[in-house]
């Protein structure tokens, strides 16, 4: 059974940076892609970034393009480097694993099979 654990969230001032990590274990040999999503209070879960496993080219939501960078360590961990953070980036951030091969990475949460517990990111103005 796949197990995902996120870490690295916290409180930061606007303009600051955070680096999120997501460690995957158990049954990851069928991983096609991994993604980051976020969910703010009262809002739907939204796509942030995704990367084809392992070493693929990351794909980003327009709202974070140029500020966030997704990468992997070629083993079992993905990262999300978040720079120039804005108050509107405040949310719980989740990593997710997609084990269904496709011609492209998926940008909707329905396309992902397993999820981590989430890590809170709060950006103060």
N, C-alpha and C positions, 0 to 999 in steps of 0.2 A: 504494500500500500504506500502510495506517494505521501510524503510528509514535507510541508514547506514551512519554513520559519523565517519571518521577516525581523529585521532589527535596524536600528539607526535613526528612528524617528525622534522627534523632540520639539522644543520651542526655539524659534529663531526669529530675529528681527528681519523686517523686509530688506531685501538686498543681500541677505546672508545665504549660506550654503548648508546643505546636509547631504550625507551619502547613505542611502538605504542599501541593505544587503538582504538577499533571500537565498537561504541554503536549502537545497532539495536532497531528499534521501528516500530510498525504498522504491523500486520499480521505475526509476527514471530512464531506463534503457530505451523506452519507447517514446521519449520526449521528442516532439516535433518543434515546438516553440515555447517560449516563456514570455509572459507579459506582466506589465504593471498597470494596475487600475487604481482609481481613487474614488472615494465616496464622501461627500460633505453632508452635514445634517440636512435632512429634508430633500436631498437630491438623489438622482439615480447614480449608480456606479458608472464611471466613465473611463474610457480608455486613455492611457497615458503613453505607453511605449510597449514595443514587443520586439523580440529578436528570435530569429530562427536558430535553433540549437544544433550545434555549437558554432560560435564564431560567425554567425550571419550578420547581415547589415541591419542595424536597428531601424525601426519605423516609429515615428512619433506623431502624437496629436499636435495639431497646429498651435494649440494653446501653450505647449511647452517646448516647441521646436526652437533650437538655438540656446535654450537655457538648461535643458536636461540632457543627460547622456546615459544611455543604457549600455552595459557591457557584461561579459561573462568571464569566468576564470578557466574556461575550457574543461571544467570538471563537474562541479555541482552547484555553483553559486552564480547568481546574477546580481548586478549592482545597478543602482539608479543614482547618479550624481546629479544633484539639483542645485543649480546656481541662480543667482538673481531672483531669489524667491519673492513671491508676492503674497499679500494676504489672501487672495483668491485661490492660492495653492493649498490652503488649509483644508485638510481632509484626513480620513484614514486611508492609508495606502496599502494595497494588497498585491502580492505577487500570485501568479497563477500559471498552471502548466497545461499545455495543449498536447494531447497524445494522438491526435487525428491528423494524418498527413493531408496537406492541401497545397494548392499552387501558390498560396501566399499566406502571410501571417494574418491572423484574425484580429479584428478590432472591436468585437462585441463580446461582452462577458459570457454570453451563452456558448461561445465557441471554446471555452476553456473547461477542463475537466476537474481540476483540483485547485484548491485555494489555501493560502496561508491564513493566519488569524488576524493579520493586519497590524500596522504600526501607525500611531498618530503623529501627524505633522501639523504643527501650529505655527503660523507666520504672523507676527504682530506688526502693526503699522507704526 
